[in-house]
């Protein structure tokens, strides 16, 4: 039993998340490498969507289909000094995403600058 006024420390251990290449299972990023961004305005953020559509239609929140990470040592094209290029897995050479130092737009509509984008469809999310 605890005394009034004293507080118990409740520790919740959250399993760290790592991201692996789906093709060869090589670790490409961890939760600490993720760069967060504010959710954009969805489809209405894209030029082709601005021209058409019902202005009274309620906007749907688009889910991000990519992860944005900080530049890492395994990113060969970044190490070579390229401004923009594909991000290839070091293990199997599968295309995992793209990078652009000037930035790029996420599928949710938000602009991320600089952008090191990994496609979720090409990654496995694993809990340690």
C-alpha positions as MATLAB code, in Angstrom:
seq = 'XXXXXXXXXXXXXXXXXXXXXXXXXXXXXXXXXXXXXXXXXXXXXXXXXXXXXXXXXXXXXXXXXXXXXXXXXXXXXXXXXXXXXXXXXXXXXXXXXXXXXXXXXXXXXXXXXXXXXXXXXXXXXXXX';
ca = [
       0.000    0.000    0.000;
       1.305    3.461   -0.811;
       1.104    6.521    1.380;
      -1.069    9.450    0.326;
       0.962   11.975   -1.632;
       3.505    9.462   -2.893;
       3.340    8.469   -6.508;
       4.157    5.123   -7.984;
       6.250    5.073  -11.082;
       4.504    3.160  -13.774;
       6.853    2.172  -16.496;
       5.342    1.181  -19.757;
       7.841   -0.539  -21.941;
       7.081    0.059  -25.564;
       8.713   -2.382  -27.938;
      11.104   -0.629  -30.298;
      10.194   -0.876  -33.961;
      12.660   -1.712  -36.709;
      12.050   -1.666  -40.437;
      13.480   -4.371  -42.700;
      13.680   -4.789  -46.454;
      10.842   -7.125  -47.465;
      13.012   -8.884  -50.014;
      16.158   -9.739  -48.005;
      15.112   -8.844  -44.401;
      18.097   -6.494  -43.903;
      17.480   -3.799  -41.271;
      17.200   -0.407  -42.988;
      15.818    1.852  -40.249;
      14.574    1.957  -36.683;
      12.000    4.029  -34.871;
      14.714    6.499  -33.812;
      15.507    7.277  -37.473;
      11.968    8.336  -38.379;
      11.447   12.028  -39.149;
       7.904   13.003  -38.232;
       5.858   15.491  -40.243;
       2.512   17.164  -39.793;
      -0.322   15.500  -41.656;
      -1.212   17.390  -44.843;
      -4.573   18.218  -46.389;
      -4.842   14.922  -48.242;
      -5.730   14.681  -51.930;
      -6.650   18.355  -52.180;
      -2.947   19.196  -51.747;
      -2.104   17.774  -55.151;
      -2.406   20.041  -58.180;
      -4.491   17.630  -60.269;
      -7.001   17.294  -57.416;
      -7.346   21.064  -56.906;
      -8.799   21.550  -60.382;
     -11.668   19.127  -59.998;
     -13.935   17.917  -57.284;
     -16.778   19.234  -55.228;
     -15.719   22.218  -53.062;
     -18.370   21.262  -50.462;
     -17.195   17.676  -50.201;
     -15.614   16.898  -46.858;
     -11.903   16.168  -47.132;
     -10.736   12.693  -46.234;
      -7.537   12.240  -44.239;
      -5.066   10.359  -46.394;
      -2.823    7.867  -44.676;
       0.906    8.209  -45.246;
       2.172    5.442  -47.495;
       5.798    6.302  -46.768;
       8.191    6.815  -43.910;
      10.622    9.703  -43.910;
      13.960    9.027  -42.263;
      17.189   10.851  -41.591;
      20.083   10.206  -43.998;
      21.923    7.009  -43.063;
      25.237    5.381  -43.930;
      23.691    2.581  -46.009;
      22.247    5.108  -48.485;
      24.876    4.781  -51.215;
      23.614    7.581  -53.494;
      23.533   10.023  -50.566;
      27.123    9.152  -49.663;
      28.165    9.785  -53.277;
      26.815   13.347  -53.098;
      23.749   13.067  -55.332;
      21.018   15.667  -54.926;
      18.223   13.193  -55.693;
      18.132    9.504  -56.527;
      16.612    6.125  -55.664;
      17.285    4.512  -52.296;
      18.434    0.937  -52.850;
      18.802   -1.804  -50.249;
      22.461   -2.628  -49.614;
      21.674   -6.329  -49.294;
      19.624   -7.091  -52.409;
      19.605   -3.812  -54.380;
      15.788   -3.585  -54.185;
      14.350   -0.080  -54.584;
      13.081    1.032  -51.166;
      12.288    4.655  -51.948;
      13.710    7.968  -53.084;
      15.514   10.938  -51.652;
      15.655   14.586  -52.598;
      17.528   17.256  -50.654;
      15.057   19.873  -51.948;
      12.158   17.886  -50.482;
       9.088   16.073  -51.761;
       5.413   15.737  -51.039;
       4.111   12.883  -48.894;
       0.998   10.965  -49.941;
      -0.853   12.774  -47.124;
      -0.137   16.099  -48.853;
       2.538   17.388  -46.466;
       5.805   18.745  -47.865;
       8.895   17.186  -46.258;
      12.262   18.909  -46.688;
      14.836   17.316  -47.075;
      13.140   14.055  -47.932;
      14.504   10.535  -47.492;
      11.383    8.537  -48.292;
      11.003    4.803  -47.715;
       7.848    3.150  -49.086;
       5.959    1.186  -46.420;
       4.940   -1.390  -49.022;
       8.600   -2.358  -49.457;
       9.321   -2.665  -45.730;
       8.436   -5.077  -42.955;
       7.679   -3.504  -39.587;
       9.134   -5.653  -36.799;
       8.868   -5.312  -33.034;
      11.873   -6.319  -30.974;
];
